[in-house]
Amino acid sequence: MQGIDDYSDIISLPHPDIPYHPRMSISKRAAQFAPFAALSGLAEMYEFTREQAEERLSR
């Protein structure tokens, strides 16, 4: 029995080639979604917070 999220009937179908809309390259596709990287800057914020905590503890 197929569930609502089971796409087994269409998963192996070939991707349609649309002549008026060429496929985007992988690098352009990745660049399109780069601004939405949810964790960008997390390491820097963690390091800043750690430094502040160490400074407070050393007083």
N, CA, C and O atoms as a Tinker XYZ file with bonds, in Angstrom:
   236  protein
     1  N      0.839000   -1.189000    0.000000    73     2
     2  CA     0.000000    0.000000    0.000000    64     1     3
     3  C      0.881000    1.249000    0.000000    63     2     4     5
     4  O      1.837000    1.341000    0.770000    81     3
     5  N      0.560000    2.186000   -0.849000    73     3     6
     6  CA     1.358000    3.399000   -0.941000    64     5     7
     7  C      0.813000    4.480000   -0.009000    63     6     8     9
     8  O     -0.394000    4.709000    0.064000    81     7
     9  N      1.728000    5.135000    0.700000    73     7    10
    10  CA     1.331000    6.240000    1.564000    64     9    11
    11  C      1.269000    7.538000    0.771000    63    10    12    13
    12  O      1.573000    7.567000   -0.422000    81    11
    13  N      0.884000    8.579000    1.429000    73    11    14
    14  CA     0.777000    9.887000    0.782000    64    13    15
    15  C      2.133000   10.363000    0.291000    63    14    16    17
    16  O      2.213000   10.964000   -0.780000    81    15
    17  N      3.211000   10.113000    1.044000    73    15    18
    18  CA     4.539000   10.593000    0.689000    64    17    19
    19  C      5.349000    9.573000   -0.103000    63    18    20    21
    20  O      6.555000    9.757000   -0.270000    81    19
    21  N      4.737000    8.524000   -0.588000    73    19    22
    22  CA     5.446000    7.497000   -1.342000    64    21    23
    23  C      5.405000    7.842000   -2.828000    63    22    24    25
    24  O      4.346000    7.805000   -3.455000    81    23
    25  N      6.558000    8.175000   -3.379000    73    23    26
    26  CA     6.640000    8.566000   -4.776000    64    25    27
    27  C      7.234000    7.456000   -5.635000    63    26    28    29
    28  O      7.781000    7.730000   -6.703000    81    27
    29  N      7.134000    6.219000   -5.187000    73    27    30
    30  CA     7.755000    5.105000   -5.901000    64    29    31
    31  C      7.217000    4.944000   -7.319000    63    30    32    33
    32  O      7.909000    4.396000   -8.177000    81    31
    33  N      6.011000    5.405000   -7.580000    73    31    34
    34  CA     5.458000    5.270000   -8.926000    64    33    35
    35  C      6.063000    6.267000   -9.913000    63    34    36    37
    36  O      5.990000    6.044000  -11.122000    81    35
    37  N      6.658000    7.363000   -9.429000    73    35    38
    38  CA     7.211000    8.372000  -10.339000    64    37    39
    39  C      8.702000    8.612000  -10.152000    63    38    40    41
    40  O      9.310000    9.333000  -10.943000    81    39
    41  N      9.305000    8.021000   -9.122000    73    39    42
    42  CA    10.700000    8.324000   -8.792000    64    41    43
    43  C     11.673000    7.920000   -9.891000    63    42    44    45
    44  O     12.726000    8.542000  -10.034000    81    43
    45  N     11.354000    6.916000  -10.652000    73    43    46
    46  CA    12.288000    6.451000  -11.683000    64    45    47
    47  C     11.981000    7.041000  -13.062000    63    46    48    49
    48  O     12.652000    6.690000  -14.034000    81    47
    49  N     11.008000    7.908000  -13.170000    73    47    50
    50  CA    10.705000    8.524000  -14.464000    64    49    51
    51  C     11.804000    9.506000  -14.843000    63    50    52    53
    52  O     12.380000   10.148000  -13.964000    81    51
    53  N     12.109000    9.636000  -16.131000    73    51    54
    54  CA    13.146000   10.588000  -16.550000    64    53    55
    55  C     12.678000   12.026000  -16.360000    63    54    56    57
    56  O     11.486000   12.327000  -16.428000    81    55
    57  N     13.646000   12.903000  -16.121000    73    55    58
    58  CA    13.336000   14.318000  -15.974000    64    57    59
    59  C     12.981000   14.876000  -17.347000    63    58    60    61
    60  O     13.704000   14.623000  -18.310000    81    59
    61  N     11.898000   15.623000  -17.464000    73    59    62
    62  CA    11.521000   16.143000  -18.781000    64    61    63
    63  C     12.494000   17.215000  -19.265000    63    62    64    65
    64  O     12.946000   18.049000  -18.481000    81    63
    65  N     12.807000   17.190000  -20.533000    73    63    66
    66  CA    13.637000   18.232000  -21.136000    64    65    67
    67  C     12.707000   19.289000  -21.715000    63    66    68    69
    68  O     11.922000   19.007000  -22.620000    81    67
    69  N     12.799000   20.488000  -21.195000    73    67    70
    70  CA    11.956000   21.586000  -21.654000    64    69    71
    71  C     12.826000   22.485000  -22.519000    63    70    72    73
    72  O     13.762000   23.098000  -22.005000    81    71
    73  N     12.551000   22.585000  -23.811000    73    71    74
    74  CA    13.445000   23.292000  -24.733000    64    73    75
    75  C     13.582000   24.790000  -24.452000    63    74    76    77
    76  O     14.645000   25.353000  -24.712000    81    75
    77  N     12.578000   25.434000  -23.945000    73    75    78
    78  CA    12.646000   26.872000  -23.720000    64    77    79
    79  C     13.162000   27.234000  -22.329000    63    78    80    81
    80  O     13.249000   28.414000  -21.990000    81    79
    81  N     13.500000   26.245000  -21.535000    73    79    82
    82  CA    14.007000   26.485000  -20.179000    64    81    83
    83  C     15.147000   25.507000  -19.897000    63    82    84    85
    84  O     14.918000   24.442000  -19.325000    81    83
    85  N     16.372000   25.859000  -20.292000    73    83    86
    86  CA    17.494000   24.922000  -20.097000    64    85    87
    87  C     17.779000   24.674000  -18.619000    63    86    88    89
    88  O     17.497000   25.516000  -17.766000    81    87
    89  N     18.341000   23.506000  -18.336000    73    87    90
    90  CA    18.660000   23.140000  -16.956000    64    89    91
    91  C     19.784000   24.007000  -16.417000    63    90    92    93
    92  O     20.709000   24.363000  -17.146000    81    91
    93  N     19.701000   24.341000  -15.145000    73    91    94
    94  CA    20.691000   25.173000  -14.482000    64    93    95
    95  C     21.883000   24.319000  -14.069000    63    94    96    97
    96  O     21.713000   23.172000  -13.656000    81    95
    97  N     23.090000   24.876000  -14.178000    73    95    98
    98  CA    24.280000   24.139000  -13.765000    64    97    99
    99  C     24.270000   23.967000  -12.247000    63    98   100   101
   100  O     23.611000   24.721000  -11.532000    81    99
   101  N     24.996000   22.981000  -11.771000    73    99   102
   102  CA    25.038000   22.696000  -10.336000    64   101   103
   103  C     25.630000   23.872000   -9.561000    63   102   104   105
   104  O     25.151000   24.198000   -8.475000    81   103
   105  N     26.672000   24.513000  -10.110000    73   103   106
   106  CA    27.290000   25.639000   -9.395000    64   105   107
   107  C     26.341000   26.833000   -9.301000    63   106   108   109
   108  O     26.293000   27.501000   -8.268000    81   107
   109  N     25.594000   27.106000  -10.353000    73   107   110
   110  CA    24.618000   28.197000  -10.292000    64   109   111
   111  C     23.477000   27.855000   -9.347000    63   110   112   113
   112  O     22.966000   28.726000   -8.642000    81   111
   113  N     23.083000   26.607000   -9.332000    73   111   114
   114  CA    22.001000   26.172000   -8.437000    64   113   115
   115  C     22.442000   26.319000   -6.986000    63   114   116   117
   116  O     21.667000   26.778000   -6.147000    81   115
   117  N     23.675000   25.935000   -6.682000    73   115   118
   118  CA    24.195000   26.055000   -5.318000    64   117   119
   119  C     24.284000   27.523000   -4.905000    63   118   120   121
   120  O     23.960000   27.869000   -3.769000    81   119
   121  N     24.721000   28.385000   -5.823000    73   119   122
   122  CA    24.834000   29.806000   -5.516000    64   121   123
   123  C     23.468000   30.429000   -5.254000    63   122   124   125
   124  O     23.352000   31.370000   -4.469000    81   123
   125  N     22.456000   29.916000   -5.897000    73   123   126
   126  CA    21.107000   30.445000   -5.721000    64   125   127
   127  C     20.615000   30.241000   -4.288000    63   126   128   129
   128  O     19.885000   31.081000   -3.763000    81   127
   129  N     21.002000   29.147000   -3.658000    73   127   130
   130  CA    20.539000   28.840000   -2.312000    64   129   131
   131  C     21.540000   29.231000   -1.229000    63   130   132   133
   132  O     21.226000   29.108000   -0.045000    81   131
   133  N     22.726000   29.695000   -1.591000    73   131   134
   134  CA    23.746000   30.053000   -0.616000    64   133   135
   135  C     23.288000   31.121000    0.382000    63   134   136   137
   136  O     23.628000   31.006000    1.560000    81   135
   137  N     22.537000   32.154000   -0.021000    73   135   138
   138  CA    22.129000   33.171000    0.955000    64   137   139
   139  C     21.225000   32.628000    2.062000    63   138   140   141
   140  O     21.031000   33.294000    3.078000    81   139
   141  N     20.673000   31.437000    1.881000    73   139   142
   142  CA    19.766000   30.895000    2.859000    64   141   143
   143  C     20.443000   29.904000    3.801000    63   142   144   145
   144  O     19.759000   29.146000    4.490000    81   143
   145  N     21.761000   29.896000    3.842000    73   143   146
   146  CA    22.478000   28.990000    4.728000    64   145   147
   147  C     22.165000   29.374000    6.180000    63   146   148   149
   148  O     22.610000   30.414000    6.666000    81   147
   149  N     21.418000   28.547000    6.844000    73   147   150
   150  CA    20.908000   28.873000    8.175000    64   149   151
   151  C     22.003000   28.986000    9.229000    63   150   152   153
   152  O     21.856000   29.755000   10.179000    81   151
   153  N     23.087000   28.248000    9.089000    73   151   154
   154  CA    24.110000   28.224000   10.131000    64   153   155
   155  C     25.346000   29.045000    9.792000    63   154   156   157
   156  O     26.378000   28.901000   10.447000    81   155
   157  N     25.259000   29.903000    8.777000    73   155   158
   158  CA    26.431000   30.713000    8.447000    64   157   159
   159  C     26.705000   31.679000    9.603000    63   158   160   161
   160  O     25.793000   32.345000   10.094000    81   159
   161  N     27.929000   31.747000   10.017000    73   159   162
   162  CA    28.320000   32.614000   11.117000    64   161   163
   163  C     28.199000   31.984000   12.493000    63   162   164   165
   164  O     28.543000   32.611000   13.495000    81   163
   165  N     27.715000   30.755000   12.551000    73   163   166
   166  CA    27.523000   30.107000   13.856000    64   165   167
   167  C     28.858000   29.889000   14.574000    63   166   168   169
   168  O     28.956000   30.121000   15.779000    81   167
   169  N     29.874000   29.451000   13.850000    73   167   170
   170  CA    31.178000   29.195000   14.476000    64   169   171
   171  C     31.773000   30.478000   15.059000    63   170   172   173
   172  O     32.334000   30.468000   16.154000    81   171
   173  N     31.645000   31.585000   14.314000    73   171   174
   174  CA    32.172000   32.861000   14.798000    64   173   175
   175  C     31.415000   33.325000   16.051000    63   174   176   177
   176  O     32.023000   33.832000   16.994000    81   175
   177  N     30.108000   33.152000   16.055000    73   175   178
   178  CA    29.310000   33.554000   17.209000    64   177   179
   179  C     29.646000   32.686000   18.426000    63   178   180   181
   180  O     29.711000   33.179000   19.552000    81   179
   181  N     29.857000   31.401000   18.186000    73   179   182
   182  CA    30.239000   30.500000   19.281000    64   181   183
   183  C     31.577000   30.929000   19.874000    63   182   184   185
   184  O     31.725000   30.986000   21.095000    81   183
   185  N     32.540000   31.226000   19.028000    73   183   186
   186  CA    33.868000   31.637000   19.487000    64   185   187
   187  C     33.787000   32.947000   20.269000    63   186   188   189
   188  O     34.424000   33.079000   21.314000    81   187
   189  N     33.025000   33.901000   19.786000    73   187   190
   190  CA    32.841000   35.188000   20.468000    64   189   191
   191  C     32.225000   34.979000   21.850000    63   190   192   193
   192  O     32.682000   35.563000   22.832000    81   191
   193  N     31.196000   34.154000   21.923000    73   191   194
   194  CA    30.525000   33.882000   23.197000    64   193   195
   195  C     31.466000   33.183000   24.173000    63   194   196   197
   196  O     31.472000   33.497000   25.363000    81   195
   197  N     32.265000   32.231000   23.669000    73   195   198
   198  CA    33.228000   31.527000   24.518000    64   197   199
   199  C     34.262000   32.496000   25.080000    63   198   200   201
   200  O     34.602000   32.431000   26.261000    81   199
   201  N     34.761000   33.395000   24.235000    73   199   202
   202  CA    35.755000   34.371000   24.690000    64   201   203
   203  C     35.178000   35.289000   25.761000    63   202   204   205
   204  O     35.850000   35.594000   26.747000    81   203
   205  N     33.945000   35.725000   25.574000    73   203   206
   206  CA    33.308000   36.577000   26.586000    64   205   207
   207  C     33.142000   35.839000   27.908000    63   206   208   209
   208  O     33.378000   36.409000   28.973000    81   207
   209  N     32.740000   34.582000   27.843000    73   207   210
   210  CA    32.565000   33.795000   29.057000    64   209   211
   211  C     33.886000   33.606000   29.784000    63   210   212   213
   212  O     33.945000   33.745000   31.005000    81   211
   213  N     34.944000   33.293000   29.051000    73   211   214
   214  CA    36.255000   33.112000   29.668000    64   213   215
   215  C     36.741000   34.419000   30.303000    63   214   216   217
   216  O     37.355000   34.408000   31.369000    81   215
   217  N     36.463000   35.527000   29.646000    73   215   218
   218  CA    36.863000   36.823000   30.186000    64   217   219
   219  C     36.144000   37.110000   31.510000    63   218   220   221
   220  O     36.759000   37.585000   32.466000    81   219
   221  N     34.859000   36.824000   31.558000    73   219   222
   222  CA    34.080000   37.036000   32.781000    64   221   223
   223  C     34.565000   36.121000   33.905000    63   222   224   225
   224  O     34.618000   36.536000   35.063000    81   223
   225  N     34.916000   34.892000   33.571000    73   223   226
   226  CA    35.373000   33.949000   34.586000    64   225   227
   227  C     36.754000   34.283000   35.120000    63   226   228   229
   228  O     37.079000   33.932000   36.254000    81   227
   229  N     37.563000   34.951000   34.329000    73   227   230
   230  CA    38.925000   35.255000   34.762000    64   229   231
   231  C     38.983000   36.488000   35.678000    63   230   232   233
   232  O     40.020000   36.754000   36.286000    81   231
   233  N     37.907000   37.220000   35.777000    73   231   234
   234  CA    37.909000   38.426000   36.643000    64   233   235
   235  C     37.853000   38.071000   38.089000    63   234   236
   236  O     37.848000   38.958000   38.943000    81   235
